[in-house]
Amino acid sequence: MFKYKNKPTYYKGKRFDSLKEANRFWELSILEKAGTISDLKCQVAYQLKVNDVIIGKYICDFEYLQKQKTITEDVKSAVTKKLPLYRWKKKHFQAQYGREIKEV
């Protein structure tokens, strides 16, 4: 059984958790080739800490530079956006790293 009924998809040798995520990578790849974004990365991990104690980990789907600003992006469905664990990680990431997570 697949998590949230998503079917893993492969594109250019990379594994993505869903077709939606693979399609977003394709879109971002085009933007990178056009020079609109740069330094595209997949599955970037961040430690979530409180008082220098690691209490969790957040892994974004994509990260890239746009107009010299780091964009952290997650591909989410309406259901997964509402999951308590994701909502907590999103808030903690924003508080600790001072950046919003762009949800697509």
N, C-alpha and C positions, 0 to 999 in steps of 0.2 A: 504494500500500500504506500502511495506517495503522500508526503506531507502536504496538506491542504489541497489535495487532488492535482498538484502540479506534476508534470512529467519532466524529468531531467532532459536537457537539450544540449547538443554539442554544436559549436560554431567555431571554425578556425582552430580546432584542437582544444578549445576551452570548454569545460563543463559548466553549464548554468542550471540553476534549480528549476527554471521555468522557461517556457517559450517567450513570455513577456520580458524576462531578464535578458535573454539572448538577443531579442529584437532591440532592446535598449542599448546593448553593447554595440550592435550594428550601427544604430543611429549615432552614438557617441564616436565611433570609429570614423564615420563620414565627417563629422564635425571636426575631429582632430586632423584628418587629411586636408580639410578646407582651411585650417588654421584658426578656426573659431575657438577651439579649446586646445590644451596641450597637456602632456604628462598624464595621459589616461592610465589608471591603475584599476585592477579588479581585486575585490576581497581584501581590503586594507583593514588590519586588526588594530584596535585601540584598547588599552587597559583602562578599566574604570577603577578609580582609587578614591579612598576616603582616608585622610591623614596618613598618606603614603602606604596604606594597606590596599592591596589589590582585592577588590570585591567582585569583579566580573570582567567581562570582555564584550566589546561591541565590534562586529565586523560589518562594514558597509559593503554594498554591492559594487559601487564605483566611486572613484575620487579623481578629480582633474582640476586643472587651472583654467580659469576663465577671467580674462581681464586682470590678471595677476592676483586673483582671489581663489583660494582653495574651496572647491565645491565638494561636499560629501553627499552622496546620493544613495537612496535605497529604493528598490522597486517593490511596491507594496500593493496588495489588493485591499479592498474595503474591509475585509475580515482581518487580515494580518495587521493593519494599522491600529486596530482596536485591542490587540492582545496586550494584557497587562505587563508582561515581561518586556515586550518591545517598547511600550510607552515609557516604562521606567528607564530602560537603557537610553532611549532618545533624550529624555530629560537630563539624565546624568551626563551623557556626552555633551550636551549643550552647555551645562553648567561648568563642566570641567575644561572643555576645549574652547568654549566661547564661539561656537559655530552652530548654525542651524543644519538640520538634515533635510535635504530636498527629497521629498517623496514623489515618485512618479508611478 
